[in-house]
Amino acid sequence: MPRAAAATYSIAATDMATGQVGGTSASCVGDLELSVIYGGVPGVAVAHAQARLNTAGRDRAVADLQAGLTPDEVIADLTRAAFDPQFQTRQYGVVDLTGRAAAFTGSQDGAWAGHQTGQLGALTWSVQGNLLTGPAVVTQAEAGFLAPGCDLADRLMHALEAGREGGQGDARCTPRGVPADAAFLRVDGAAGGAPVVFLSVRDTGNTDPVALIRAQYDAWRAEHPCPEPP
């Protein structure tokens, strides 16, 4: 069943150089496990399904990607009224490992809402958000992702942090002095199996969940150092 929650700002991304897919997000959703928005197809693509959460949309995106549909075709399928009469309350980002990305922001997602997709070198991404303090969240997250990083996980961590710079974030949580109260970061390897990394916090109250993810990330990185440059 749909749930009125889901991610506020997120980035789904792929790295053609390594075959990794991944995503990260922060939102003001209390005890909801935020990674519920994530649908990964290792070695192929990744999708985020957010705004008014509909796990059927996430699962449909995964099935479509497994069947070989392009990101544009996936978005077209998910936004058919015959599949989902409430599609204007949804938001999607879909990215594959061939350099293609597509996104959708419904007209009923709540201000501010929007998305930005891109491709540069081996990297392809889709940044999307709803109920944000403003468009700066998306542009900052994208800039963070494109800042120097040693691998996909590193770039996603930078994107998550950058999205909430300058007091930006989820407009439901920023009045409490935090950008969100839940966050996650996940990367899947090309061969599938256990995630390369999966970090998650929820119901963090007046503590910044992005800072908690950073602490978890640093602990993980200490045991999994950045790969040596080629």
N, C-alpha and C positions, 0 to 999 in steps of 0.2 A: 504494500500500500504506500502511496506517496506520503511523505512527511515534510511539513513546513519547516525546513531548517536548511541544511546543506551548506556547502562551502561559500565563503564570501570572496576571498581572492585565492587563485590557484594558478599553477603553471604545469602543464603537461608537456613533456619534451622527449626527444630521441637524439641519439648520437650515432651516426652512421659509421664512425670510425671504430666503435667498439661493439655495436649492435645492441647497446643498452637502451631501455625505455624507462621512464620514470615520471614522478610527479610529486608536488608538494602543495600544501594549502594551509591557511589559517582562517578561522571563523569563530563567530560568537554563538556557539551552539551547545554550551554546557557539557552534559555527559555523553553526547553523541560521539561515537567513534568516527572521526572525520574521514578516515581512509575508506569509508563506505562509498565515497564518490569515485574511487579509483578502479578502473578496469584495464588491466594490463594484458597484452598478448605478447609474451616474450619472443624476441626475434622478429616481431612484425610491427606492432603499434601500441599506442596507449590512448585511453579515453577518460575524460572526467565528465561526470554527470552531476550537476549541482543546481543551485537556486531552490525551487521547490522539488526536493529530492524525490526521484522516482527510480528505484533500483531496477525496475523493468527496462528503463531506458539504458542504464549502464550495461545490463546484461545483453540487451539487444545490440548495443554498440560492439561489445566483445564478439558476439556471434557473427555480426556483419564483417568485422575485421578478419575473423578466422575464415570466413567464406571468401575473402579476397576483395571486398568492397573498398573503394578509395575513401579517404576522409570526407570528401564532398558528398559521396553517395551515402555514407553513413548518416551525415547530418540530414540529408534529404529524407532518408527513411525515418529517422527519429522525429522529424517535424511534420509528418503526415497526420492529419486529424484522425484518420482511420486507425492509426496506431495509438495516438495519444491526443484525445480531445483537449487536454490542458497543456499542450506543448508550449504555449506562450508564457507559461510560468516556469519553464526550464531554461537551463543554460548548459551548453556542451562545448568541450574542446577535444578535438581528435587529431592525433599526430602519428604519422607512420615513419618507417625507416627508409623511405625512398625520397624524403625531402618534401612531403606533402602535409599540409595542415589545413584544418577547417574548423570553424567555430560558429556557434549560434547563441544569441542573447534574446530571450523572449521579451515581448513588449510589456509583460506584467511582472518583470523580475525585481522591480523596486529600485528607486534612484539611490546612488548612481550605479548604473550597470553598463558593462561593455566588455569588449575583448580586443585582442591584438594577436595576430599570428605572424610568423616569420621564419626565414631559413637563411643560414649563413654558414658556409663551409659544410662541415659534417653535422651541424646542429639544426634542428627544426623544433619549433615550439608554438604553443598557444597559451596565452595568458588571458584569464577571464575573471570577472568579479561582479558581484551584485550586492546591493545594500552597503556600498562603500562610502567613505567620506568624500571621494571624488576620483576623477580619472587618473590622478597622480599615482594612485596605488598600482594601477596596471602598468603605467609607463616606468615607474620606479622598479617594479619587479622585473620587467623586461630588461632594463638597463643592468640590474644586478645579475641577471642570468648571463648577459653578454660580457660582463666583467671577467678578467682573467680567472680561470679555475682549472684545477688539475684533471677533473673528470666530471661526468654528469652529476654525480652526487654533490660535488663541490659547488657547481653552478646553481643547482637547485637550492642549496643552503643559502647562497648569496642572494638569490631571488626572493626567498622567503623573508630574509632580513630586510632587504631593500624596500619591499612593499609597504612596510610599516614605518619607514623613516619619516621624520617631521610630524609625528603624531597622527599619521594616516592609518587607515585600517578599516575594520568593520564598524560602521556607524552605530551599531547596537552596543559595542563594547568601549569605544573610545571615550564616552563620557566618564567611564570609571578609570581612565588613565592607562588602559591597555588596548592593544590593537585587536585582540581576540581572546578567547578562552579555551581554544582547542587548536591543535596543529598536527600535521604528519609530514613525513618525507619518506619516499620509497623509490628504489631503483631495482629493476629486474634485469638479469643478465640475458645474453642472447640465447643461451641454451635452456632457459627456464629453471625449474627447481626452486630452491629457497631464494628469497630476495638477496641481492647484493647487500642492501641495507634497508631496514624498515624501522623507523622511529615514530613514536606517537605519544601525545599527551592530550588529556581532555579534562574538562571541568576544573580549570586552573584558577578560577575566581579572579582576584585582582593581581595575579602574577602573570607576567607576559609569557605566553606559551612558546613564542618564538625563541626567547632566551633559554627556555628549558630544552627545546629541540637542539639549540646550539650546544648546550652542555652535553647532551646525549651524542650529538654528532662528533664533538671533539673527543669524547671517550672512545667512540667507534673508530675514528680516524687514527687515534694513537695505536690501535691494534691493526689497522688497515691503512698504512701510509699511502700517500699519493703515488700513483705510478710514475716511474722514471720517464722523462720525455724521450721520444724516439730519437 
